Amino acid sequence: MNIIPLPAFRDNYIWLIHDGRHAAVVDPGDAAPVEKFLAAQGLSLAAVLITHHHPDHVGGLPSLLARQRVPVYGPARESIAGVDHPVREGDTVFIDALGLALDVLDVPGHTAGHVAYHAATPAPGSLFCGDTLFSAGCGRLFEGTPAQLASSLAKFAALPEATRVYCTHEYTLSNLAFARAAEPGNAQRDAYAKRCEALRAAGEPTLPSSIAIEKAVNPFLRCSQPGVIDAVTVHGGVRPVDAVGCLAALRAWKDVF
């Protein structure tokens, strides 16, 4: 199984999954890079997966479906034109042409109905998390609450640590700059930052990440760590009473960082 990042707009990635014959795409905000890659590789589109309703994740759907009608899976709690297979947590998406099964997770916070897709096989597993989780960061709270986001991130943290994390934006370096402020003493984060800086200097994506990496470096998954709590307290002048309060303060800080 091959998972390819197709750059779109300024910093989006459309993830394309293929086996050399058939393909599925995740969050095609723009049809052009998808159509170009399919044509160049001689691939047949088998399915589309949508995580949430924002235009940079669904904008390419009309053009793709005009060329070929395929199943489109998307969040049941959001109204998205073109989605004909609404899904929610507990559902499993089967893409028979690829021999792929993906479990659906409800992960509200960034949007009210946001979903993610987790494939346990082939090993080490893959997580397509949309804008809920970024490497070293998370999505803004446009429609959800800190408690919802904390619950969503906890679902990701509970996945096997080797799981590859396919985020949909190349925000890693800017997130790492904030992570240095949010947890100054994290040596693993600093080592990861050096690797990511080298990748970007070479024109390569920093993604996929992994659950293990994110648990080690991402302050939004580390809201119970003393270093993060201390940094939030110094920044805001108030010590959070719990991990959800720390996440809320951390997200508000990141919004203006």
C-alpha positions as CSV (number, residue, x, y, z in Angstrom):
1,M,0.0,0.0,0.0
2,N,1.4,3.4,-1.0
3,I,0.3,6.7,0.7
4,I,1.3,9.8,-1.2
5,P,1.0,13.4,-0.2
6,L,-0.3,15.6,-2.9
7,P,0.4,19.3,-2.1
8,A,-2.5,21.7,-2.6
9,F,-2.9,25.4,-2.0
10,R,-0.2,26.9,0.3
11,D,0.2,24.1,2.8
12,N,-2.5,21.4,2.4
13,Y,-1.8,17.8,1.8
14,I,-4.3,15.6,0.0
15,W,-3.5,12.0,1.0
16,L,-3.8,9.5,-1.9
17,I,-3.8,5.8,-1.0
18,H,-3.1,3.3,-3.9
19,D,-2.0,-0.2,-4.7
20,G,-0.7,0.5,-8.2
21,R,-4.2,0.0,-9.7
22,H,-6.8,1.6,-7.5
23,A,-6.8,4.7,-5.3
24,A,-8.6,6.5,-2.6
25,V,-8.1,10.1,-1.6
26,V,-8.6,11.9,1.7
27,D,-9.8,15.5,1.9
28,P,-9.5,16.5,-1.8
29,G,-9.7,20.3,-1.4
30,D,-8.5,20.7,-5.0
31,A,-9.3,18.2,-7.8
32,A,-6.4,19.2,-10.1
33,P,-3.4,17.5,-8.2
34,V,-5.6,14.3,-7.7
35,E,-6.6,14.1,-11.4
36,K,-3.0,14.7,-12.5
37,F,-1.6,12.0,-10.3
38,L,-4.3,9.5,-11.2
39,A,-3.6,10.1,-14.9
40,A,0.2,10.0,-14.6
41,Q,0.1,6.7,-12.7
42,G,-2.8,5.1,-14.5
43,L,-4.9,4.7,-11.4
44,S,-8.6,4.3,-11.0
45,L,-10.3,6.3,-8.2
46,A,-12.2,3.9,-5.9
47,A,-13.4,6.1,-3.0
48,V,-13.1,9.5,-1.3
49,L,-12.8,10.1,2.5
50,I,-13.8,13.4,4.0
51,T,-12.9,14.4,7.6
52,H,-14.8,17.7,7.8
53,H,-16.6,20.4,5.9
54,H,-14.0,23.2,5.4
55,P,-13.6,24.2,1.7
56,D,-9.9,23.3,1.6
57,H,-10.9,19.7,2.3
58,V,-14.0,19.3,0.1
59,G,-13.6,21.8,-2.7
60,G,-12.4,19.3,-5.3
61,L,-15.3,16.9,-4.8
62,P,-17.6,18.3,-7.6
63,S,-14.9,18.0,-10.2
64,L,-13.8,14.5,-9.1
65,L,-17.4,13.3,-9.1
66,A,-18.2,14.8,-12.4
67,R,-15.5,12.6,-13.9
68,Q,-16.3,9.5,-12.0
69,R,-19.0,8.6,-9.5
70,V,-17.4,6.8,-6.5
71,P,-18.5,6.4,-2.9
72,V,-17.8,9.4,-0.7
73,Y,-17.5,8.9,3.0
74,G,-17.9,11.8,5.4
75,P,-19.1,12.9,8.8
76,A,-22.7,12.2,9.5
77,R,-23.0,15.3,11.7
78,E,-22.0,17.7,8.9
79,S,-23.8,18.6,5.7
80,I,-21.4,18.2,2.8
81,A,-22.6,18.1,-0.8
82,G,-21.4,14.9,-2.5
83,V,-21.1,12.7,0.7
84,D,-23.3,9.7,0.0
85,H,-22.0,7.5,2.8
86,P,-22.3,9.4,6.1
87,V,-20.2,7.9,8.9
88,R,-19.8,8.2,12.6
89,E,-17.8,6.5,15.4
90,G,-18.3,2.8,15.4
91,D,-18.6,2.5,11.6
92,T,-16.0,0.8,9.5
93,V,-15.3,2.0,5.9
94,F,-14.4,-0.9,3.6
95,I,-12.6,0.0,0.4
96,D,-12.8,-3.4,-1.3
97,A,-10.7,-2.4,-4.3
98,L,-7.8,-1.7,-2.0
99,G,-8.5,-4.4,0.6
100,L,-8.6,-1.6,3.1
101,A,-10.7,-1.3,6.3
102,L,-10.8,2.0,8.2
103,D,-12.5,2.5,11.6
104,V,-14.2,5.9,12.0
105,L,-13.6,8.0,15.1
106,D,-15.7,11.0,16.1
107,V,-13.2,13.8,16.9
108,P,-15.1,17.1,17.4
109,G,-13.3,20.3,18.3
110,H,-12.0,21.9,15.2
111,T,-15.5,21.4,13.7
112,A,-18.6,20.0,15.4
113,G,-18.8,16.8,13.4
114,H,-15.2,16.1,12.5
115,V,-14.2,12.5,12.0
116,A,-10.9,10.6,11.6
117,Y,-10.2,7.3,9.9
118,H,-7.9,4.7,11.4
119,A,-6.6,1.7,9.5
120,A,-5.0,-0.9,11.8
121,T,-3.5,-2.8,8.9
122,P,-1.3,-2.9,7.0
123,A,1.1,-2.5,9.9
124,P,2.0,-0.2,11.6
125,G,-1.4,1.3,10.9
126,S,-2.5,4.7,9.6
127,L,-4.5,7.6,11.0
128,F,-6.0,10.2,8.7
129,C,-6.9,12.9,11.3
130,G,-7.8,15.9,9.1
131,D,-7.3,19.1,11.1
132,T,-7.9,17.8,14.6
133,L,-4.3,16.8,15.1
134,F,-1.2,18.3,13.5
135,S,2.4,17.3,14.1
136,A,3.3,19.2,17.3
137,G,0.0,21.0,17.3
138,C,-3.8,20.7,16.9
139,G,-6.6,22.5,15.0
140,R,-8.2,25.7,16.2
141,L,-11.5,25.4,18.1
142,F,-13.8,26.8,15.5
143,E,-17.0,24.9,16.5
144,G,-16.1,22.7,19.5
145,T,-15.1,23.1,23.1
146,P,-11.8,22.4,24.9
147,A,-13.4,19.4,26.6
148,Q,-14.4,17.9,23.2
149,L,-10.9,18.5,21.8
150,A,-9.3,16.9,24.8
151,S,-11.5,13.9,24.4
152,S,-10.7,13.7,20.7
153,L,-6.9,14.0,21.2
154,A,-7.1,11.3,23.9
155,K,-8.6,8.9,21.3
156,F,-5.6,9.4,19.2
157,A,-3.1,9.0,22.1
158,A,-4.7,5.7,22.9
159,L,-3.9,4.2,19.4
160,P,-0.8,2.0,19.0
161,E,2.3,4.2,19.2
162,A,3.7,3.0,15.9
163,T,0.6,4.3,14.1
164,R,1.5,6.7,11.3
165,V,-0.2,10.1,11.5
166,Y,-1.3,11.7,8.3
167,C,-2.2,15.3,9.0
168,T,-3.6,17.6,6.3
169,H,-1.4,20.6,6.7
170,E,2.4,21.3,6.7
171,Y,2.3,23.3,9.9
172,T,5.0,21.3,11.7
173,L,7.8,23.9,11.9
174,S,5.5,26.7,13.1
175,N,3.9,24.3,15.6
176,L,7.4,23.4,16.9
177,A,8.2,27.0,17.4
178,F,5.2,27.3,19.7
179,A,6.0,24.0,21.4
180,R,9.4,25.4,22.4
181,A,7.6,28.1,24.3
182,A,5.0,25.7,25.7
183,E,7.5,23.2,27.1
184,P,11.0,24.7,27.0
185,G,12.8,21.7,28.5
186,N,11.7,19.0,26.0
187,A,14.9,17.5,24.5
188,Q,13.0,15.0,22.3
189,R,11.1,17.9,20.8
190,D,14.3,19.7,20.0
191,A,15.8,16.6,18.3
192,Y,12.6,16.2,16.3
193,A,12.7,19.8,15.3
194,K,16.1,19.4,13.8
195,R,14.9,16.4,11.7
196,C,11.9,18.4,10.5
197,E,14.0,21.4,9.6
198,A,16.3,19.2,7.5
199,L,13.3,17.6,5.7
200,R,11.8,21.0,4.8
201,A,15.2,22.3,3.7
202,A,15.4,19.4,1.3
203,G,11.9,20.1,0.0
204,E,10.4,17.0,1.7
205,P,7.2,16.8,3.9
206,T,7.6,16.4,7.6
207,L,4.7,14.0,7.5
208,P,3.7,11.3,8.4
209,S,4.4,11.6,12.0
210,S,3.5,8.9,14.5
211,I,1.5,8.6,17.7
212,A,4.8,7.9,19.6
213,I,6.3,11.1,18.3
214,E,3.3,13.2,19.0
215,K,3.0,11.9,22.6
216,A,6.7,12.9,23.1
217,V,6.7,16.3,21.5
218,N,3.2,17.7,21.0
219,P,2.2,20.0,23.9
220,F,-1.5,19.5,23.2
221,L,-1.0,15.8,24.1
222,R,1.1,16.7,27.1
223,C,-1.3,18.9,29.1
224,S,-0.7,16.8,32.3
225,Q,3.1,17.3,32.1
226,P,4.6,19.7,34.7
227,G,6.6,21.6,32.1
228,V,3.6,22.4,30.0
229,I,1.5,23.4,33.0
230,D,4.2,25.6,34.3
231,A,4.6,27.4,31.0
232,V,0.9,28.0,30.7
233,T,0.8,29.3,34.2
234,V,3.7,31.8,33.6
235,H,2.1,32.9,30.3
236,G,-1.4,33.4,31.6
237,G,-0.8,34.1,35.2
238,V,-3.3,31.5,36.3
239,R,-2.5,27.8,37.0
240,P,-5.0,25.5,35.3
241,V,-7.0,23.3,37.5
242,D,-6.9,20.3,35.3
243,A,-5.7,19.0,31.9
244,V,-8.7,20.4,30.0
245,G,-8.1,23.8,31.5
246,C,-4.5,23.5,30.5
247,L,-5.5,22.6,26.9
248,A,-7.9,25.5,26.8
249,A,-5.2,28.0,27.9
250,L,-2.7,26.4,25.6
251,R,-5.0,26.7,22.6
252,A,-5.8,30.3,23.4
253,W,-2.1,31.1,23.6
254,K,-1.4,29.3,20.3
255,D,-4.1,31.4,18.6
256,V,-2.2,34.6,19.2
257,F,1.4,33.2,19.2
